[in-house]
């Protein structure tokens, strides 16, 4: 099953690649309509849009999923129901492809909902309470976005068609379109985990590592970004887009800070994904959708690789995820460490790796644009923080001493995992320059002062220095004097967002339930049903008991009264 899926997906990925090159060269778009049913005036049509963007994204999704399935063959080898896992992953890929190639709101909704459902099934794959809670948080956060898309579908009834691709250009001035745009932005924010809805992405790390590599790094979380890229003609010059810019910048900043306080290996990588998603959303809300798409693709490659390396490390470390137990792994698993370091450096934007081309271009375009100081600082501080937590992670994993057990046996012999990782390693080395030649038909003109041009390097070096100072573990280390306890608590817990989006939402319903229980179940309904009937019966039985104990006196007394009443009745 694994090998069949791998070859199938890989073959399709290559096919998409060649088609994509042909489409870019010839500047082609294929729009296919398949009429499912035509009855009188009712026609149900399934439409497919193939242009270079959808083909390129499909190629990336298929390539990552093929290597993830090949990786799962080894990673999930002790799993009894491996086929079930593979089928879930394939369902996920199918939903994603449906979302990518559909120009129709209904089929987009089918793909979108399929993503949410399969994601839930994969998060709760290891069945325990923690996974169940994480899965519910994921599913219910994504339901908000699903409801938004349902509302978009119902609003689009006014246009007489759900093929949004036909009327993107003249929808700007319309009042209804403004509503649809707001709904669309909220939907994208839930799926791409922007700031009110961020808490589900780190929680979804309860899933198996191959799932994290495929779903929660490269494909599912970028579905929202992809949707906004498709709709970007309509969204330009909306006030709500400026609001999205602020929220995405804050997401980027918040994730960068929280990753520095986190000790769970997978959560650190999840928070870095969140940070990059904030970068994509913010550059998208500035109107540069091709840059957002470029960063989406380069990020997908090295982030999937990063998760795969994390999976190998977790396996070696006896299924421990806490980075404080790890250390010195470069001595024992050199090839995995090579992949880990290269993907980490690509994430930081080291020149000529994948992340450099997209990140550097984005930051230079930000420097060129006329935005305010706050947004500028959010971009650059977040870039510095990326370097910060990467160096911290590198210190904990590679440089410090091994901390787990006295006797250990670490090995780097798992060639199935390594082969799949090397495929992505090659991609994350070349994909940046390859795409920058491929998808930008005209070069960006960037003209900046020297210091502003070097600003990226300044913040990266600053982050490197800070990361070293934090990770240098001595008795008088810097990180002991960093923050007060309350502030570090606030920063560590993602600005209290997980608590707010779980307890903050459900506390009201729980309070209503508590009041109902106190006042109704244990209050009035007890008084009028259970306890009340009991009291009435008890009082009667006390009375009858009294009646029976003192029977002779009462017998005569009641006989007297009875005769009196009888006599009175006779007189009447």
HELIX and SHEET records of a PDB file:
HELIX    1   1 UNK A    2  UNK A   26  1                                  25    
HELIX    2   2 UNK A   52  UNK A   75  1                                  24    
HELIX    3   3 UNK A   82  UNK A  101  1                                  20    
HELIX    4   4 UNK A  105  UNK A  123  1                                  19    
HELIX    5   5 UNK A  129  UNK A  156  1                                  28    
HELIX    6   6 UNK A  157  UNK A  159  5                                   3    
HELIX    7   7 UNK A  164  UNK A  167  5                                   4    
HELIX    8   8 UNK A  175  UNK A  191  1                                  17    
HELIX    9   9 UNK A  195  UNK A  197  5                                   3    
HELIX   10  10 UNK A  199  UNK A  203  1                                   5    
HELIX   11  11 UNK A  204  UNK A  206  5                                   3    
HELIX   12  12 UNK A  209  UNK A  214  1                                   6    
HELIX   13  13 UNK A  215  UNK A  219  3                                   5    
HELIX   14  14 UNK A  220  UNK A  222  5                                   3    
HELIX   15  15 UNK A  223  UNK A  230  1                                   8    
HELIX   16  16 UNK A  232  UNK A  235  1                                   4    
HELIX   17  17 UNK A  239  UNK A  261  1                                  23    
HELIX   18  18 UNK A  265  UNK A  285  1                                  21    
HELIX   19  19 UNK A  289  UNK A  316  1                                  28    
HELIX   20  20 UNK A  323  UNK A  325  5                                   3    
HELIX   21  21 UNK A  329  UNK A  332  1                                   4    
HELIX   22  22 UNK A  334  UNK A  348  1                                  15    
HELIX   23  23 UNK A  354  UNK A  368  1                                  15    
HELIX   24  24 UNK A  373  UNK A  394  1                                  22    
HELIX   25  25 UNK A  395  UNK A  399  3                                   5    
HELIX   26  26 UNK A  415  UNK A  438  1                                  24    
HELIX   27  27 UNK A  450  UNK A  453  1                                   4    
HELIX   28  28 UNK A  455  UNK A  471  1                                  17    
HELIX   29  29 UNK A  478  UNK A  481  5                                   4    
HELIX   30  30 UNK A  485  UNK A  492  1                                   8    
HELIX   31  31 UNK A  494  UNK A  496  5                                   3    
HELIX   32  32 UNK A  497  UNK A  515  1                                  19    
HELIX   33  33 UNK A  516  UNK A  524  3                                   9    
HELIX   34  34 UNK A  525  UNK A  525  1                                   1    
HELIX   35  35 UNK A  526  UNK A  530  3                                   5    
HELIX   36  36 UNK A  531  UNK A  549  1                                  19    
HELIX   37  37 UNK A  551  UNK A  571  1                                  21    
SHEET    1   A 2 UNK A  30  UNK A  39  0                                        
SHEET    2   A 2 UNK A  42  UNK A  50 -1                                        
END                                                                             
